[in-house]
Amino acid sequence: MTNKFLRYSVVACGVLQLALGTAAQAWAQAPGGPDNPAMADDLRASGKIYVVVAAIVIIVAGLLLYLISLDRKVSKLEREIKK
């Protein structure tokens, strides 16, 4: 029981660290700088940036769900081996 809690808490901390690190990176960039990509401005202006963000969120969520299901299967196999 505690082993599962430990695994999920490590995954949750990793996701939180990734999200906060990415957000800090985005906040550190100055808007309108010489190296500001024009593609991002075009996507933001047309409203398509939300489609890109939604696609990325769906892909990351799918990978996370896949890893959780894989962890459950491996845990089940480990329990069967111990018996």
C-alpha positions in Angstrom: 0.0 0.0 0.0 2.7 2.5 0.9 4.7 1.4 -2.1 2.0 2.5 -4.4 1.6 5.8 -2.5 5.3 6.4 -2.8 5.3 5.8 -6.5 2.4 8.1 -7.2 3.8 10.8 -5.0 7.1 10.6 -6.9 5.2 10.9 -10.2 3.1 13.8 -8.9 6.2 15.6 -7.6 7.9 15.1 -11.0 4.9 16.5 -12.9 4.7 19.4 -10.6 8.4 20.1 -10.9 8.1 19.9 -14.7 5.2 22.3 -14.7 6.8 24.8 -12.4 10.1 24.7 -14.3 8.4 25.2 -17.6 6.3 28.1 -16.2 9.4 29.7 -14.7 11.2 29.4 -18.1 8.3 31.0 -19.9 8.1 33.9 -17.4 11.8 34.6 -17.7 11.6 35.3 -21.4 11.1 39.0 -22.3 8.1 39.6 -24.6 8.9 41.3 -27.9 12.6 40.5 -27.8 14.7 40.1 -31.0 14.6 36.3 -30.7 10.8 36.1 -30.2 9.4 33.7 -32.7 6.9 35.1 -35.1 5.1 31.8 -35.4 4.0 32.0 -31.7 2.7 35.5 -32.3 0.7 34.4 -35.4 -0.7 31.4 -33.5 -1.7 33.5 -30.6 -3.3 36.2 -32.8 -5.4 33.7 -34.7 -6.4 31.7 -31.5 -4.8 28.5 -32.7 -2.3 28.4 -29.9 -5.1 26.9 -27.7 -5.3 24.0 -30.1 -1.6 23.4 -29.8 -1.7 23.6 -26.0 -4.7 21.3 -25.9 -3.0 18.8 -28.2 0.1 18.8 -25.9 -2.0 18.4 -22.8 -3.8 15.4 -24.3 -0.6 13.8 -25.3 1.0 14.3 -21.9 -2.2 13.0 -20.2 -2.2 10.0 -22.4 1.4 9.2 -21.6 0.7 9.6 -17.9 -2.3 7.3 -18.0 -0.3 4.7 -20.0 2.5 4.8 -17.4 0.0 4.4 -14.5 -1.6 1.4 -16.2 1.8 -0.1 -17.0 2.8 0.4 -13.3 -0.4 -1.5 -12.2 0.4 -4.4 -14.6 3.9 -4.6 -13.4 2.8 -4.5 -9.8 0.3 -7.3 -10.5 3.0 -9.4 -12.1 5.4 -8.8 -9.2 2.7 -10.0 -6.7 2.2 -13.1 -8.8 5.9 -13.9 -8.9 6.1 -13.5 -5.1 3.4 -16.1 -4.6 
